[in-house]
Amino acid sequence: MRKPFLLSALLFLFLVPAAQAAMPQFQASCGGMIETHDEDGTVYINGKPAKLEQQGGSYTATLGHTSVTIRVLPNGTPDVTYTAKHGGGDCNLVH
């Protein structure tokens, strides 16, 4: 009785992360003073590599007092926001 439940739980743990969308490539301008982009899975804030963490379906890149959050929308495009020492808001994607 426990084996089918255990097997189902293990499959769920391994398959759910695979279903999450990968971070799309992006380049964005945030608040007029912050530039951010990704290169091969590394997120850069103002030209410096940032620490990247995944939280569910979103990613947060942090460098000093600045954080950039990248959420993947259902259509696959990124939604990028930022928080800095003196405020935060939406970022404009640069194409």
N, C-alpha and C positions, 0 to 999 in steps of 0.2 A: 504494500500500500504506500509506503514511503518512497520507494524507488521512482515511481512515475512522477510524483510531486517534485522530488529532488532533481530529476532529469529535466523537468519542465522549467524549474527555477534556474538551473544552470544555463539552459538554452536561452532563456529570457535575458540573463545577464550578459551573455556574449552577443546576442543578436541586436539588442536595443541600441548599443553604441554604434553599431555598423549602420543603423538606419538614420543616424543624425547626419545632417548636411555638413560637408567640409566647408571651411572658410573660403569664400570666393576671393579672387584677386580684386584689389581696390586701390584707389588713390583718392585722398580727400583733403579738403581744407576746412579747418575748424576754427571758428572765432577770429579769423583774420591773422592769427599769430601761430597757429599750429598746423603743420603739414604732416600727414601720415599716409603710409602705404605699406604694402607687403611685398616681400620678395622671397619666393620659395618657402613660404610658411613662417618667415620671420617678419614681425611688424616693426616698422621704424616710426619713431616720433621725432620730427625735426632732424631727420638724418641719423638718429642714433637708435640702435636696436633696443627694443623694450621687452620686458618680461611678459610672457603670454600665458594666460590661463584660460581653460575652457570650463564653462559653467552651463551645463545643459546644452541648449542650442545656441549659445552665444559665446563670444570670446572677449576677454578683457586684456588689453595691453597697457602696462604701467611703466612709466619712466619718471622718477622723481615724484612731483606733486600732480602729474598729468596722467589721466587714464582715458583710454579710448575703448569704447565698447562696440563690437561688431556683431550684429544680429543678422542671421540669414533669413530673409523673407521667404514665404512659400514659393514665390516665382524664381528663387535662387539669387536674387540681387541682395547686396549688402545694405544694411541700415546702420550708419555710423554716427555715434554720439560721443561727446567728450565731457570730461570733468577736469577742471584745473583749479589751481589755488584760488583764483578770483572769479569763479563761475563755471558755466558749462552750457551745453546746448547741442543742437544738431550740427552735423558736418555736411558740407556740400561735396558730392562725388565729382571728381575731375575725370573726364574721359579723354 
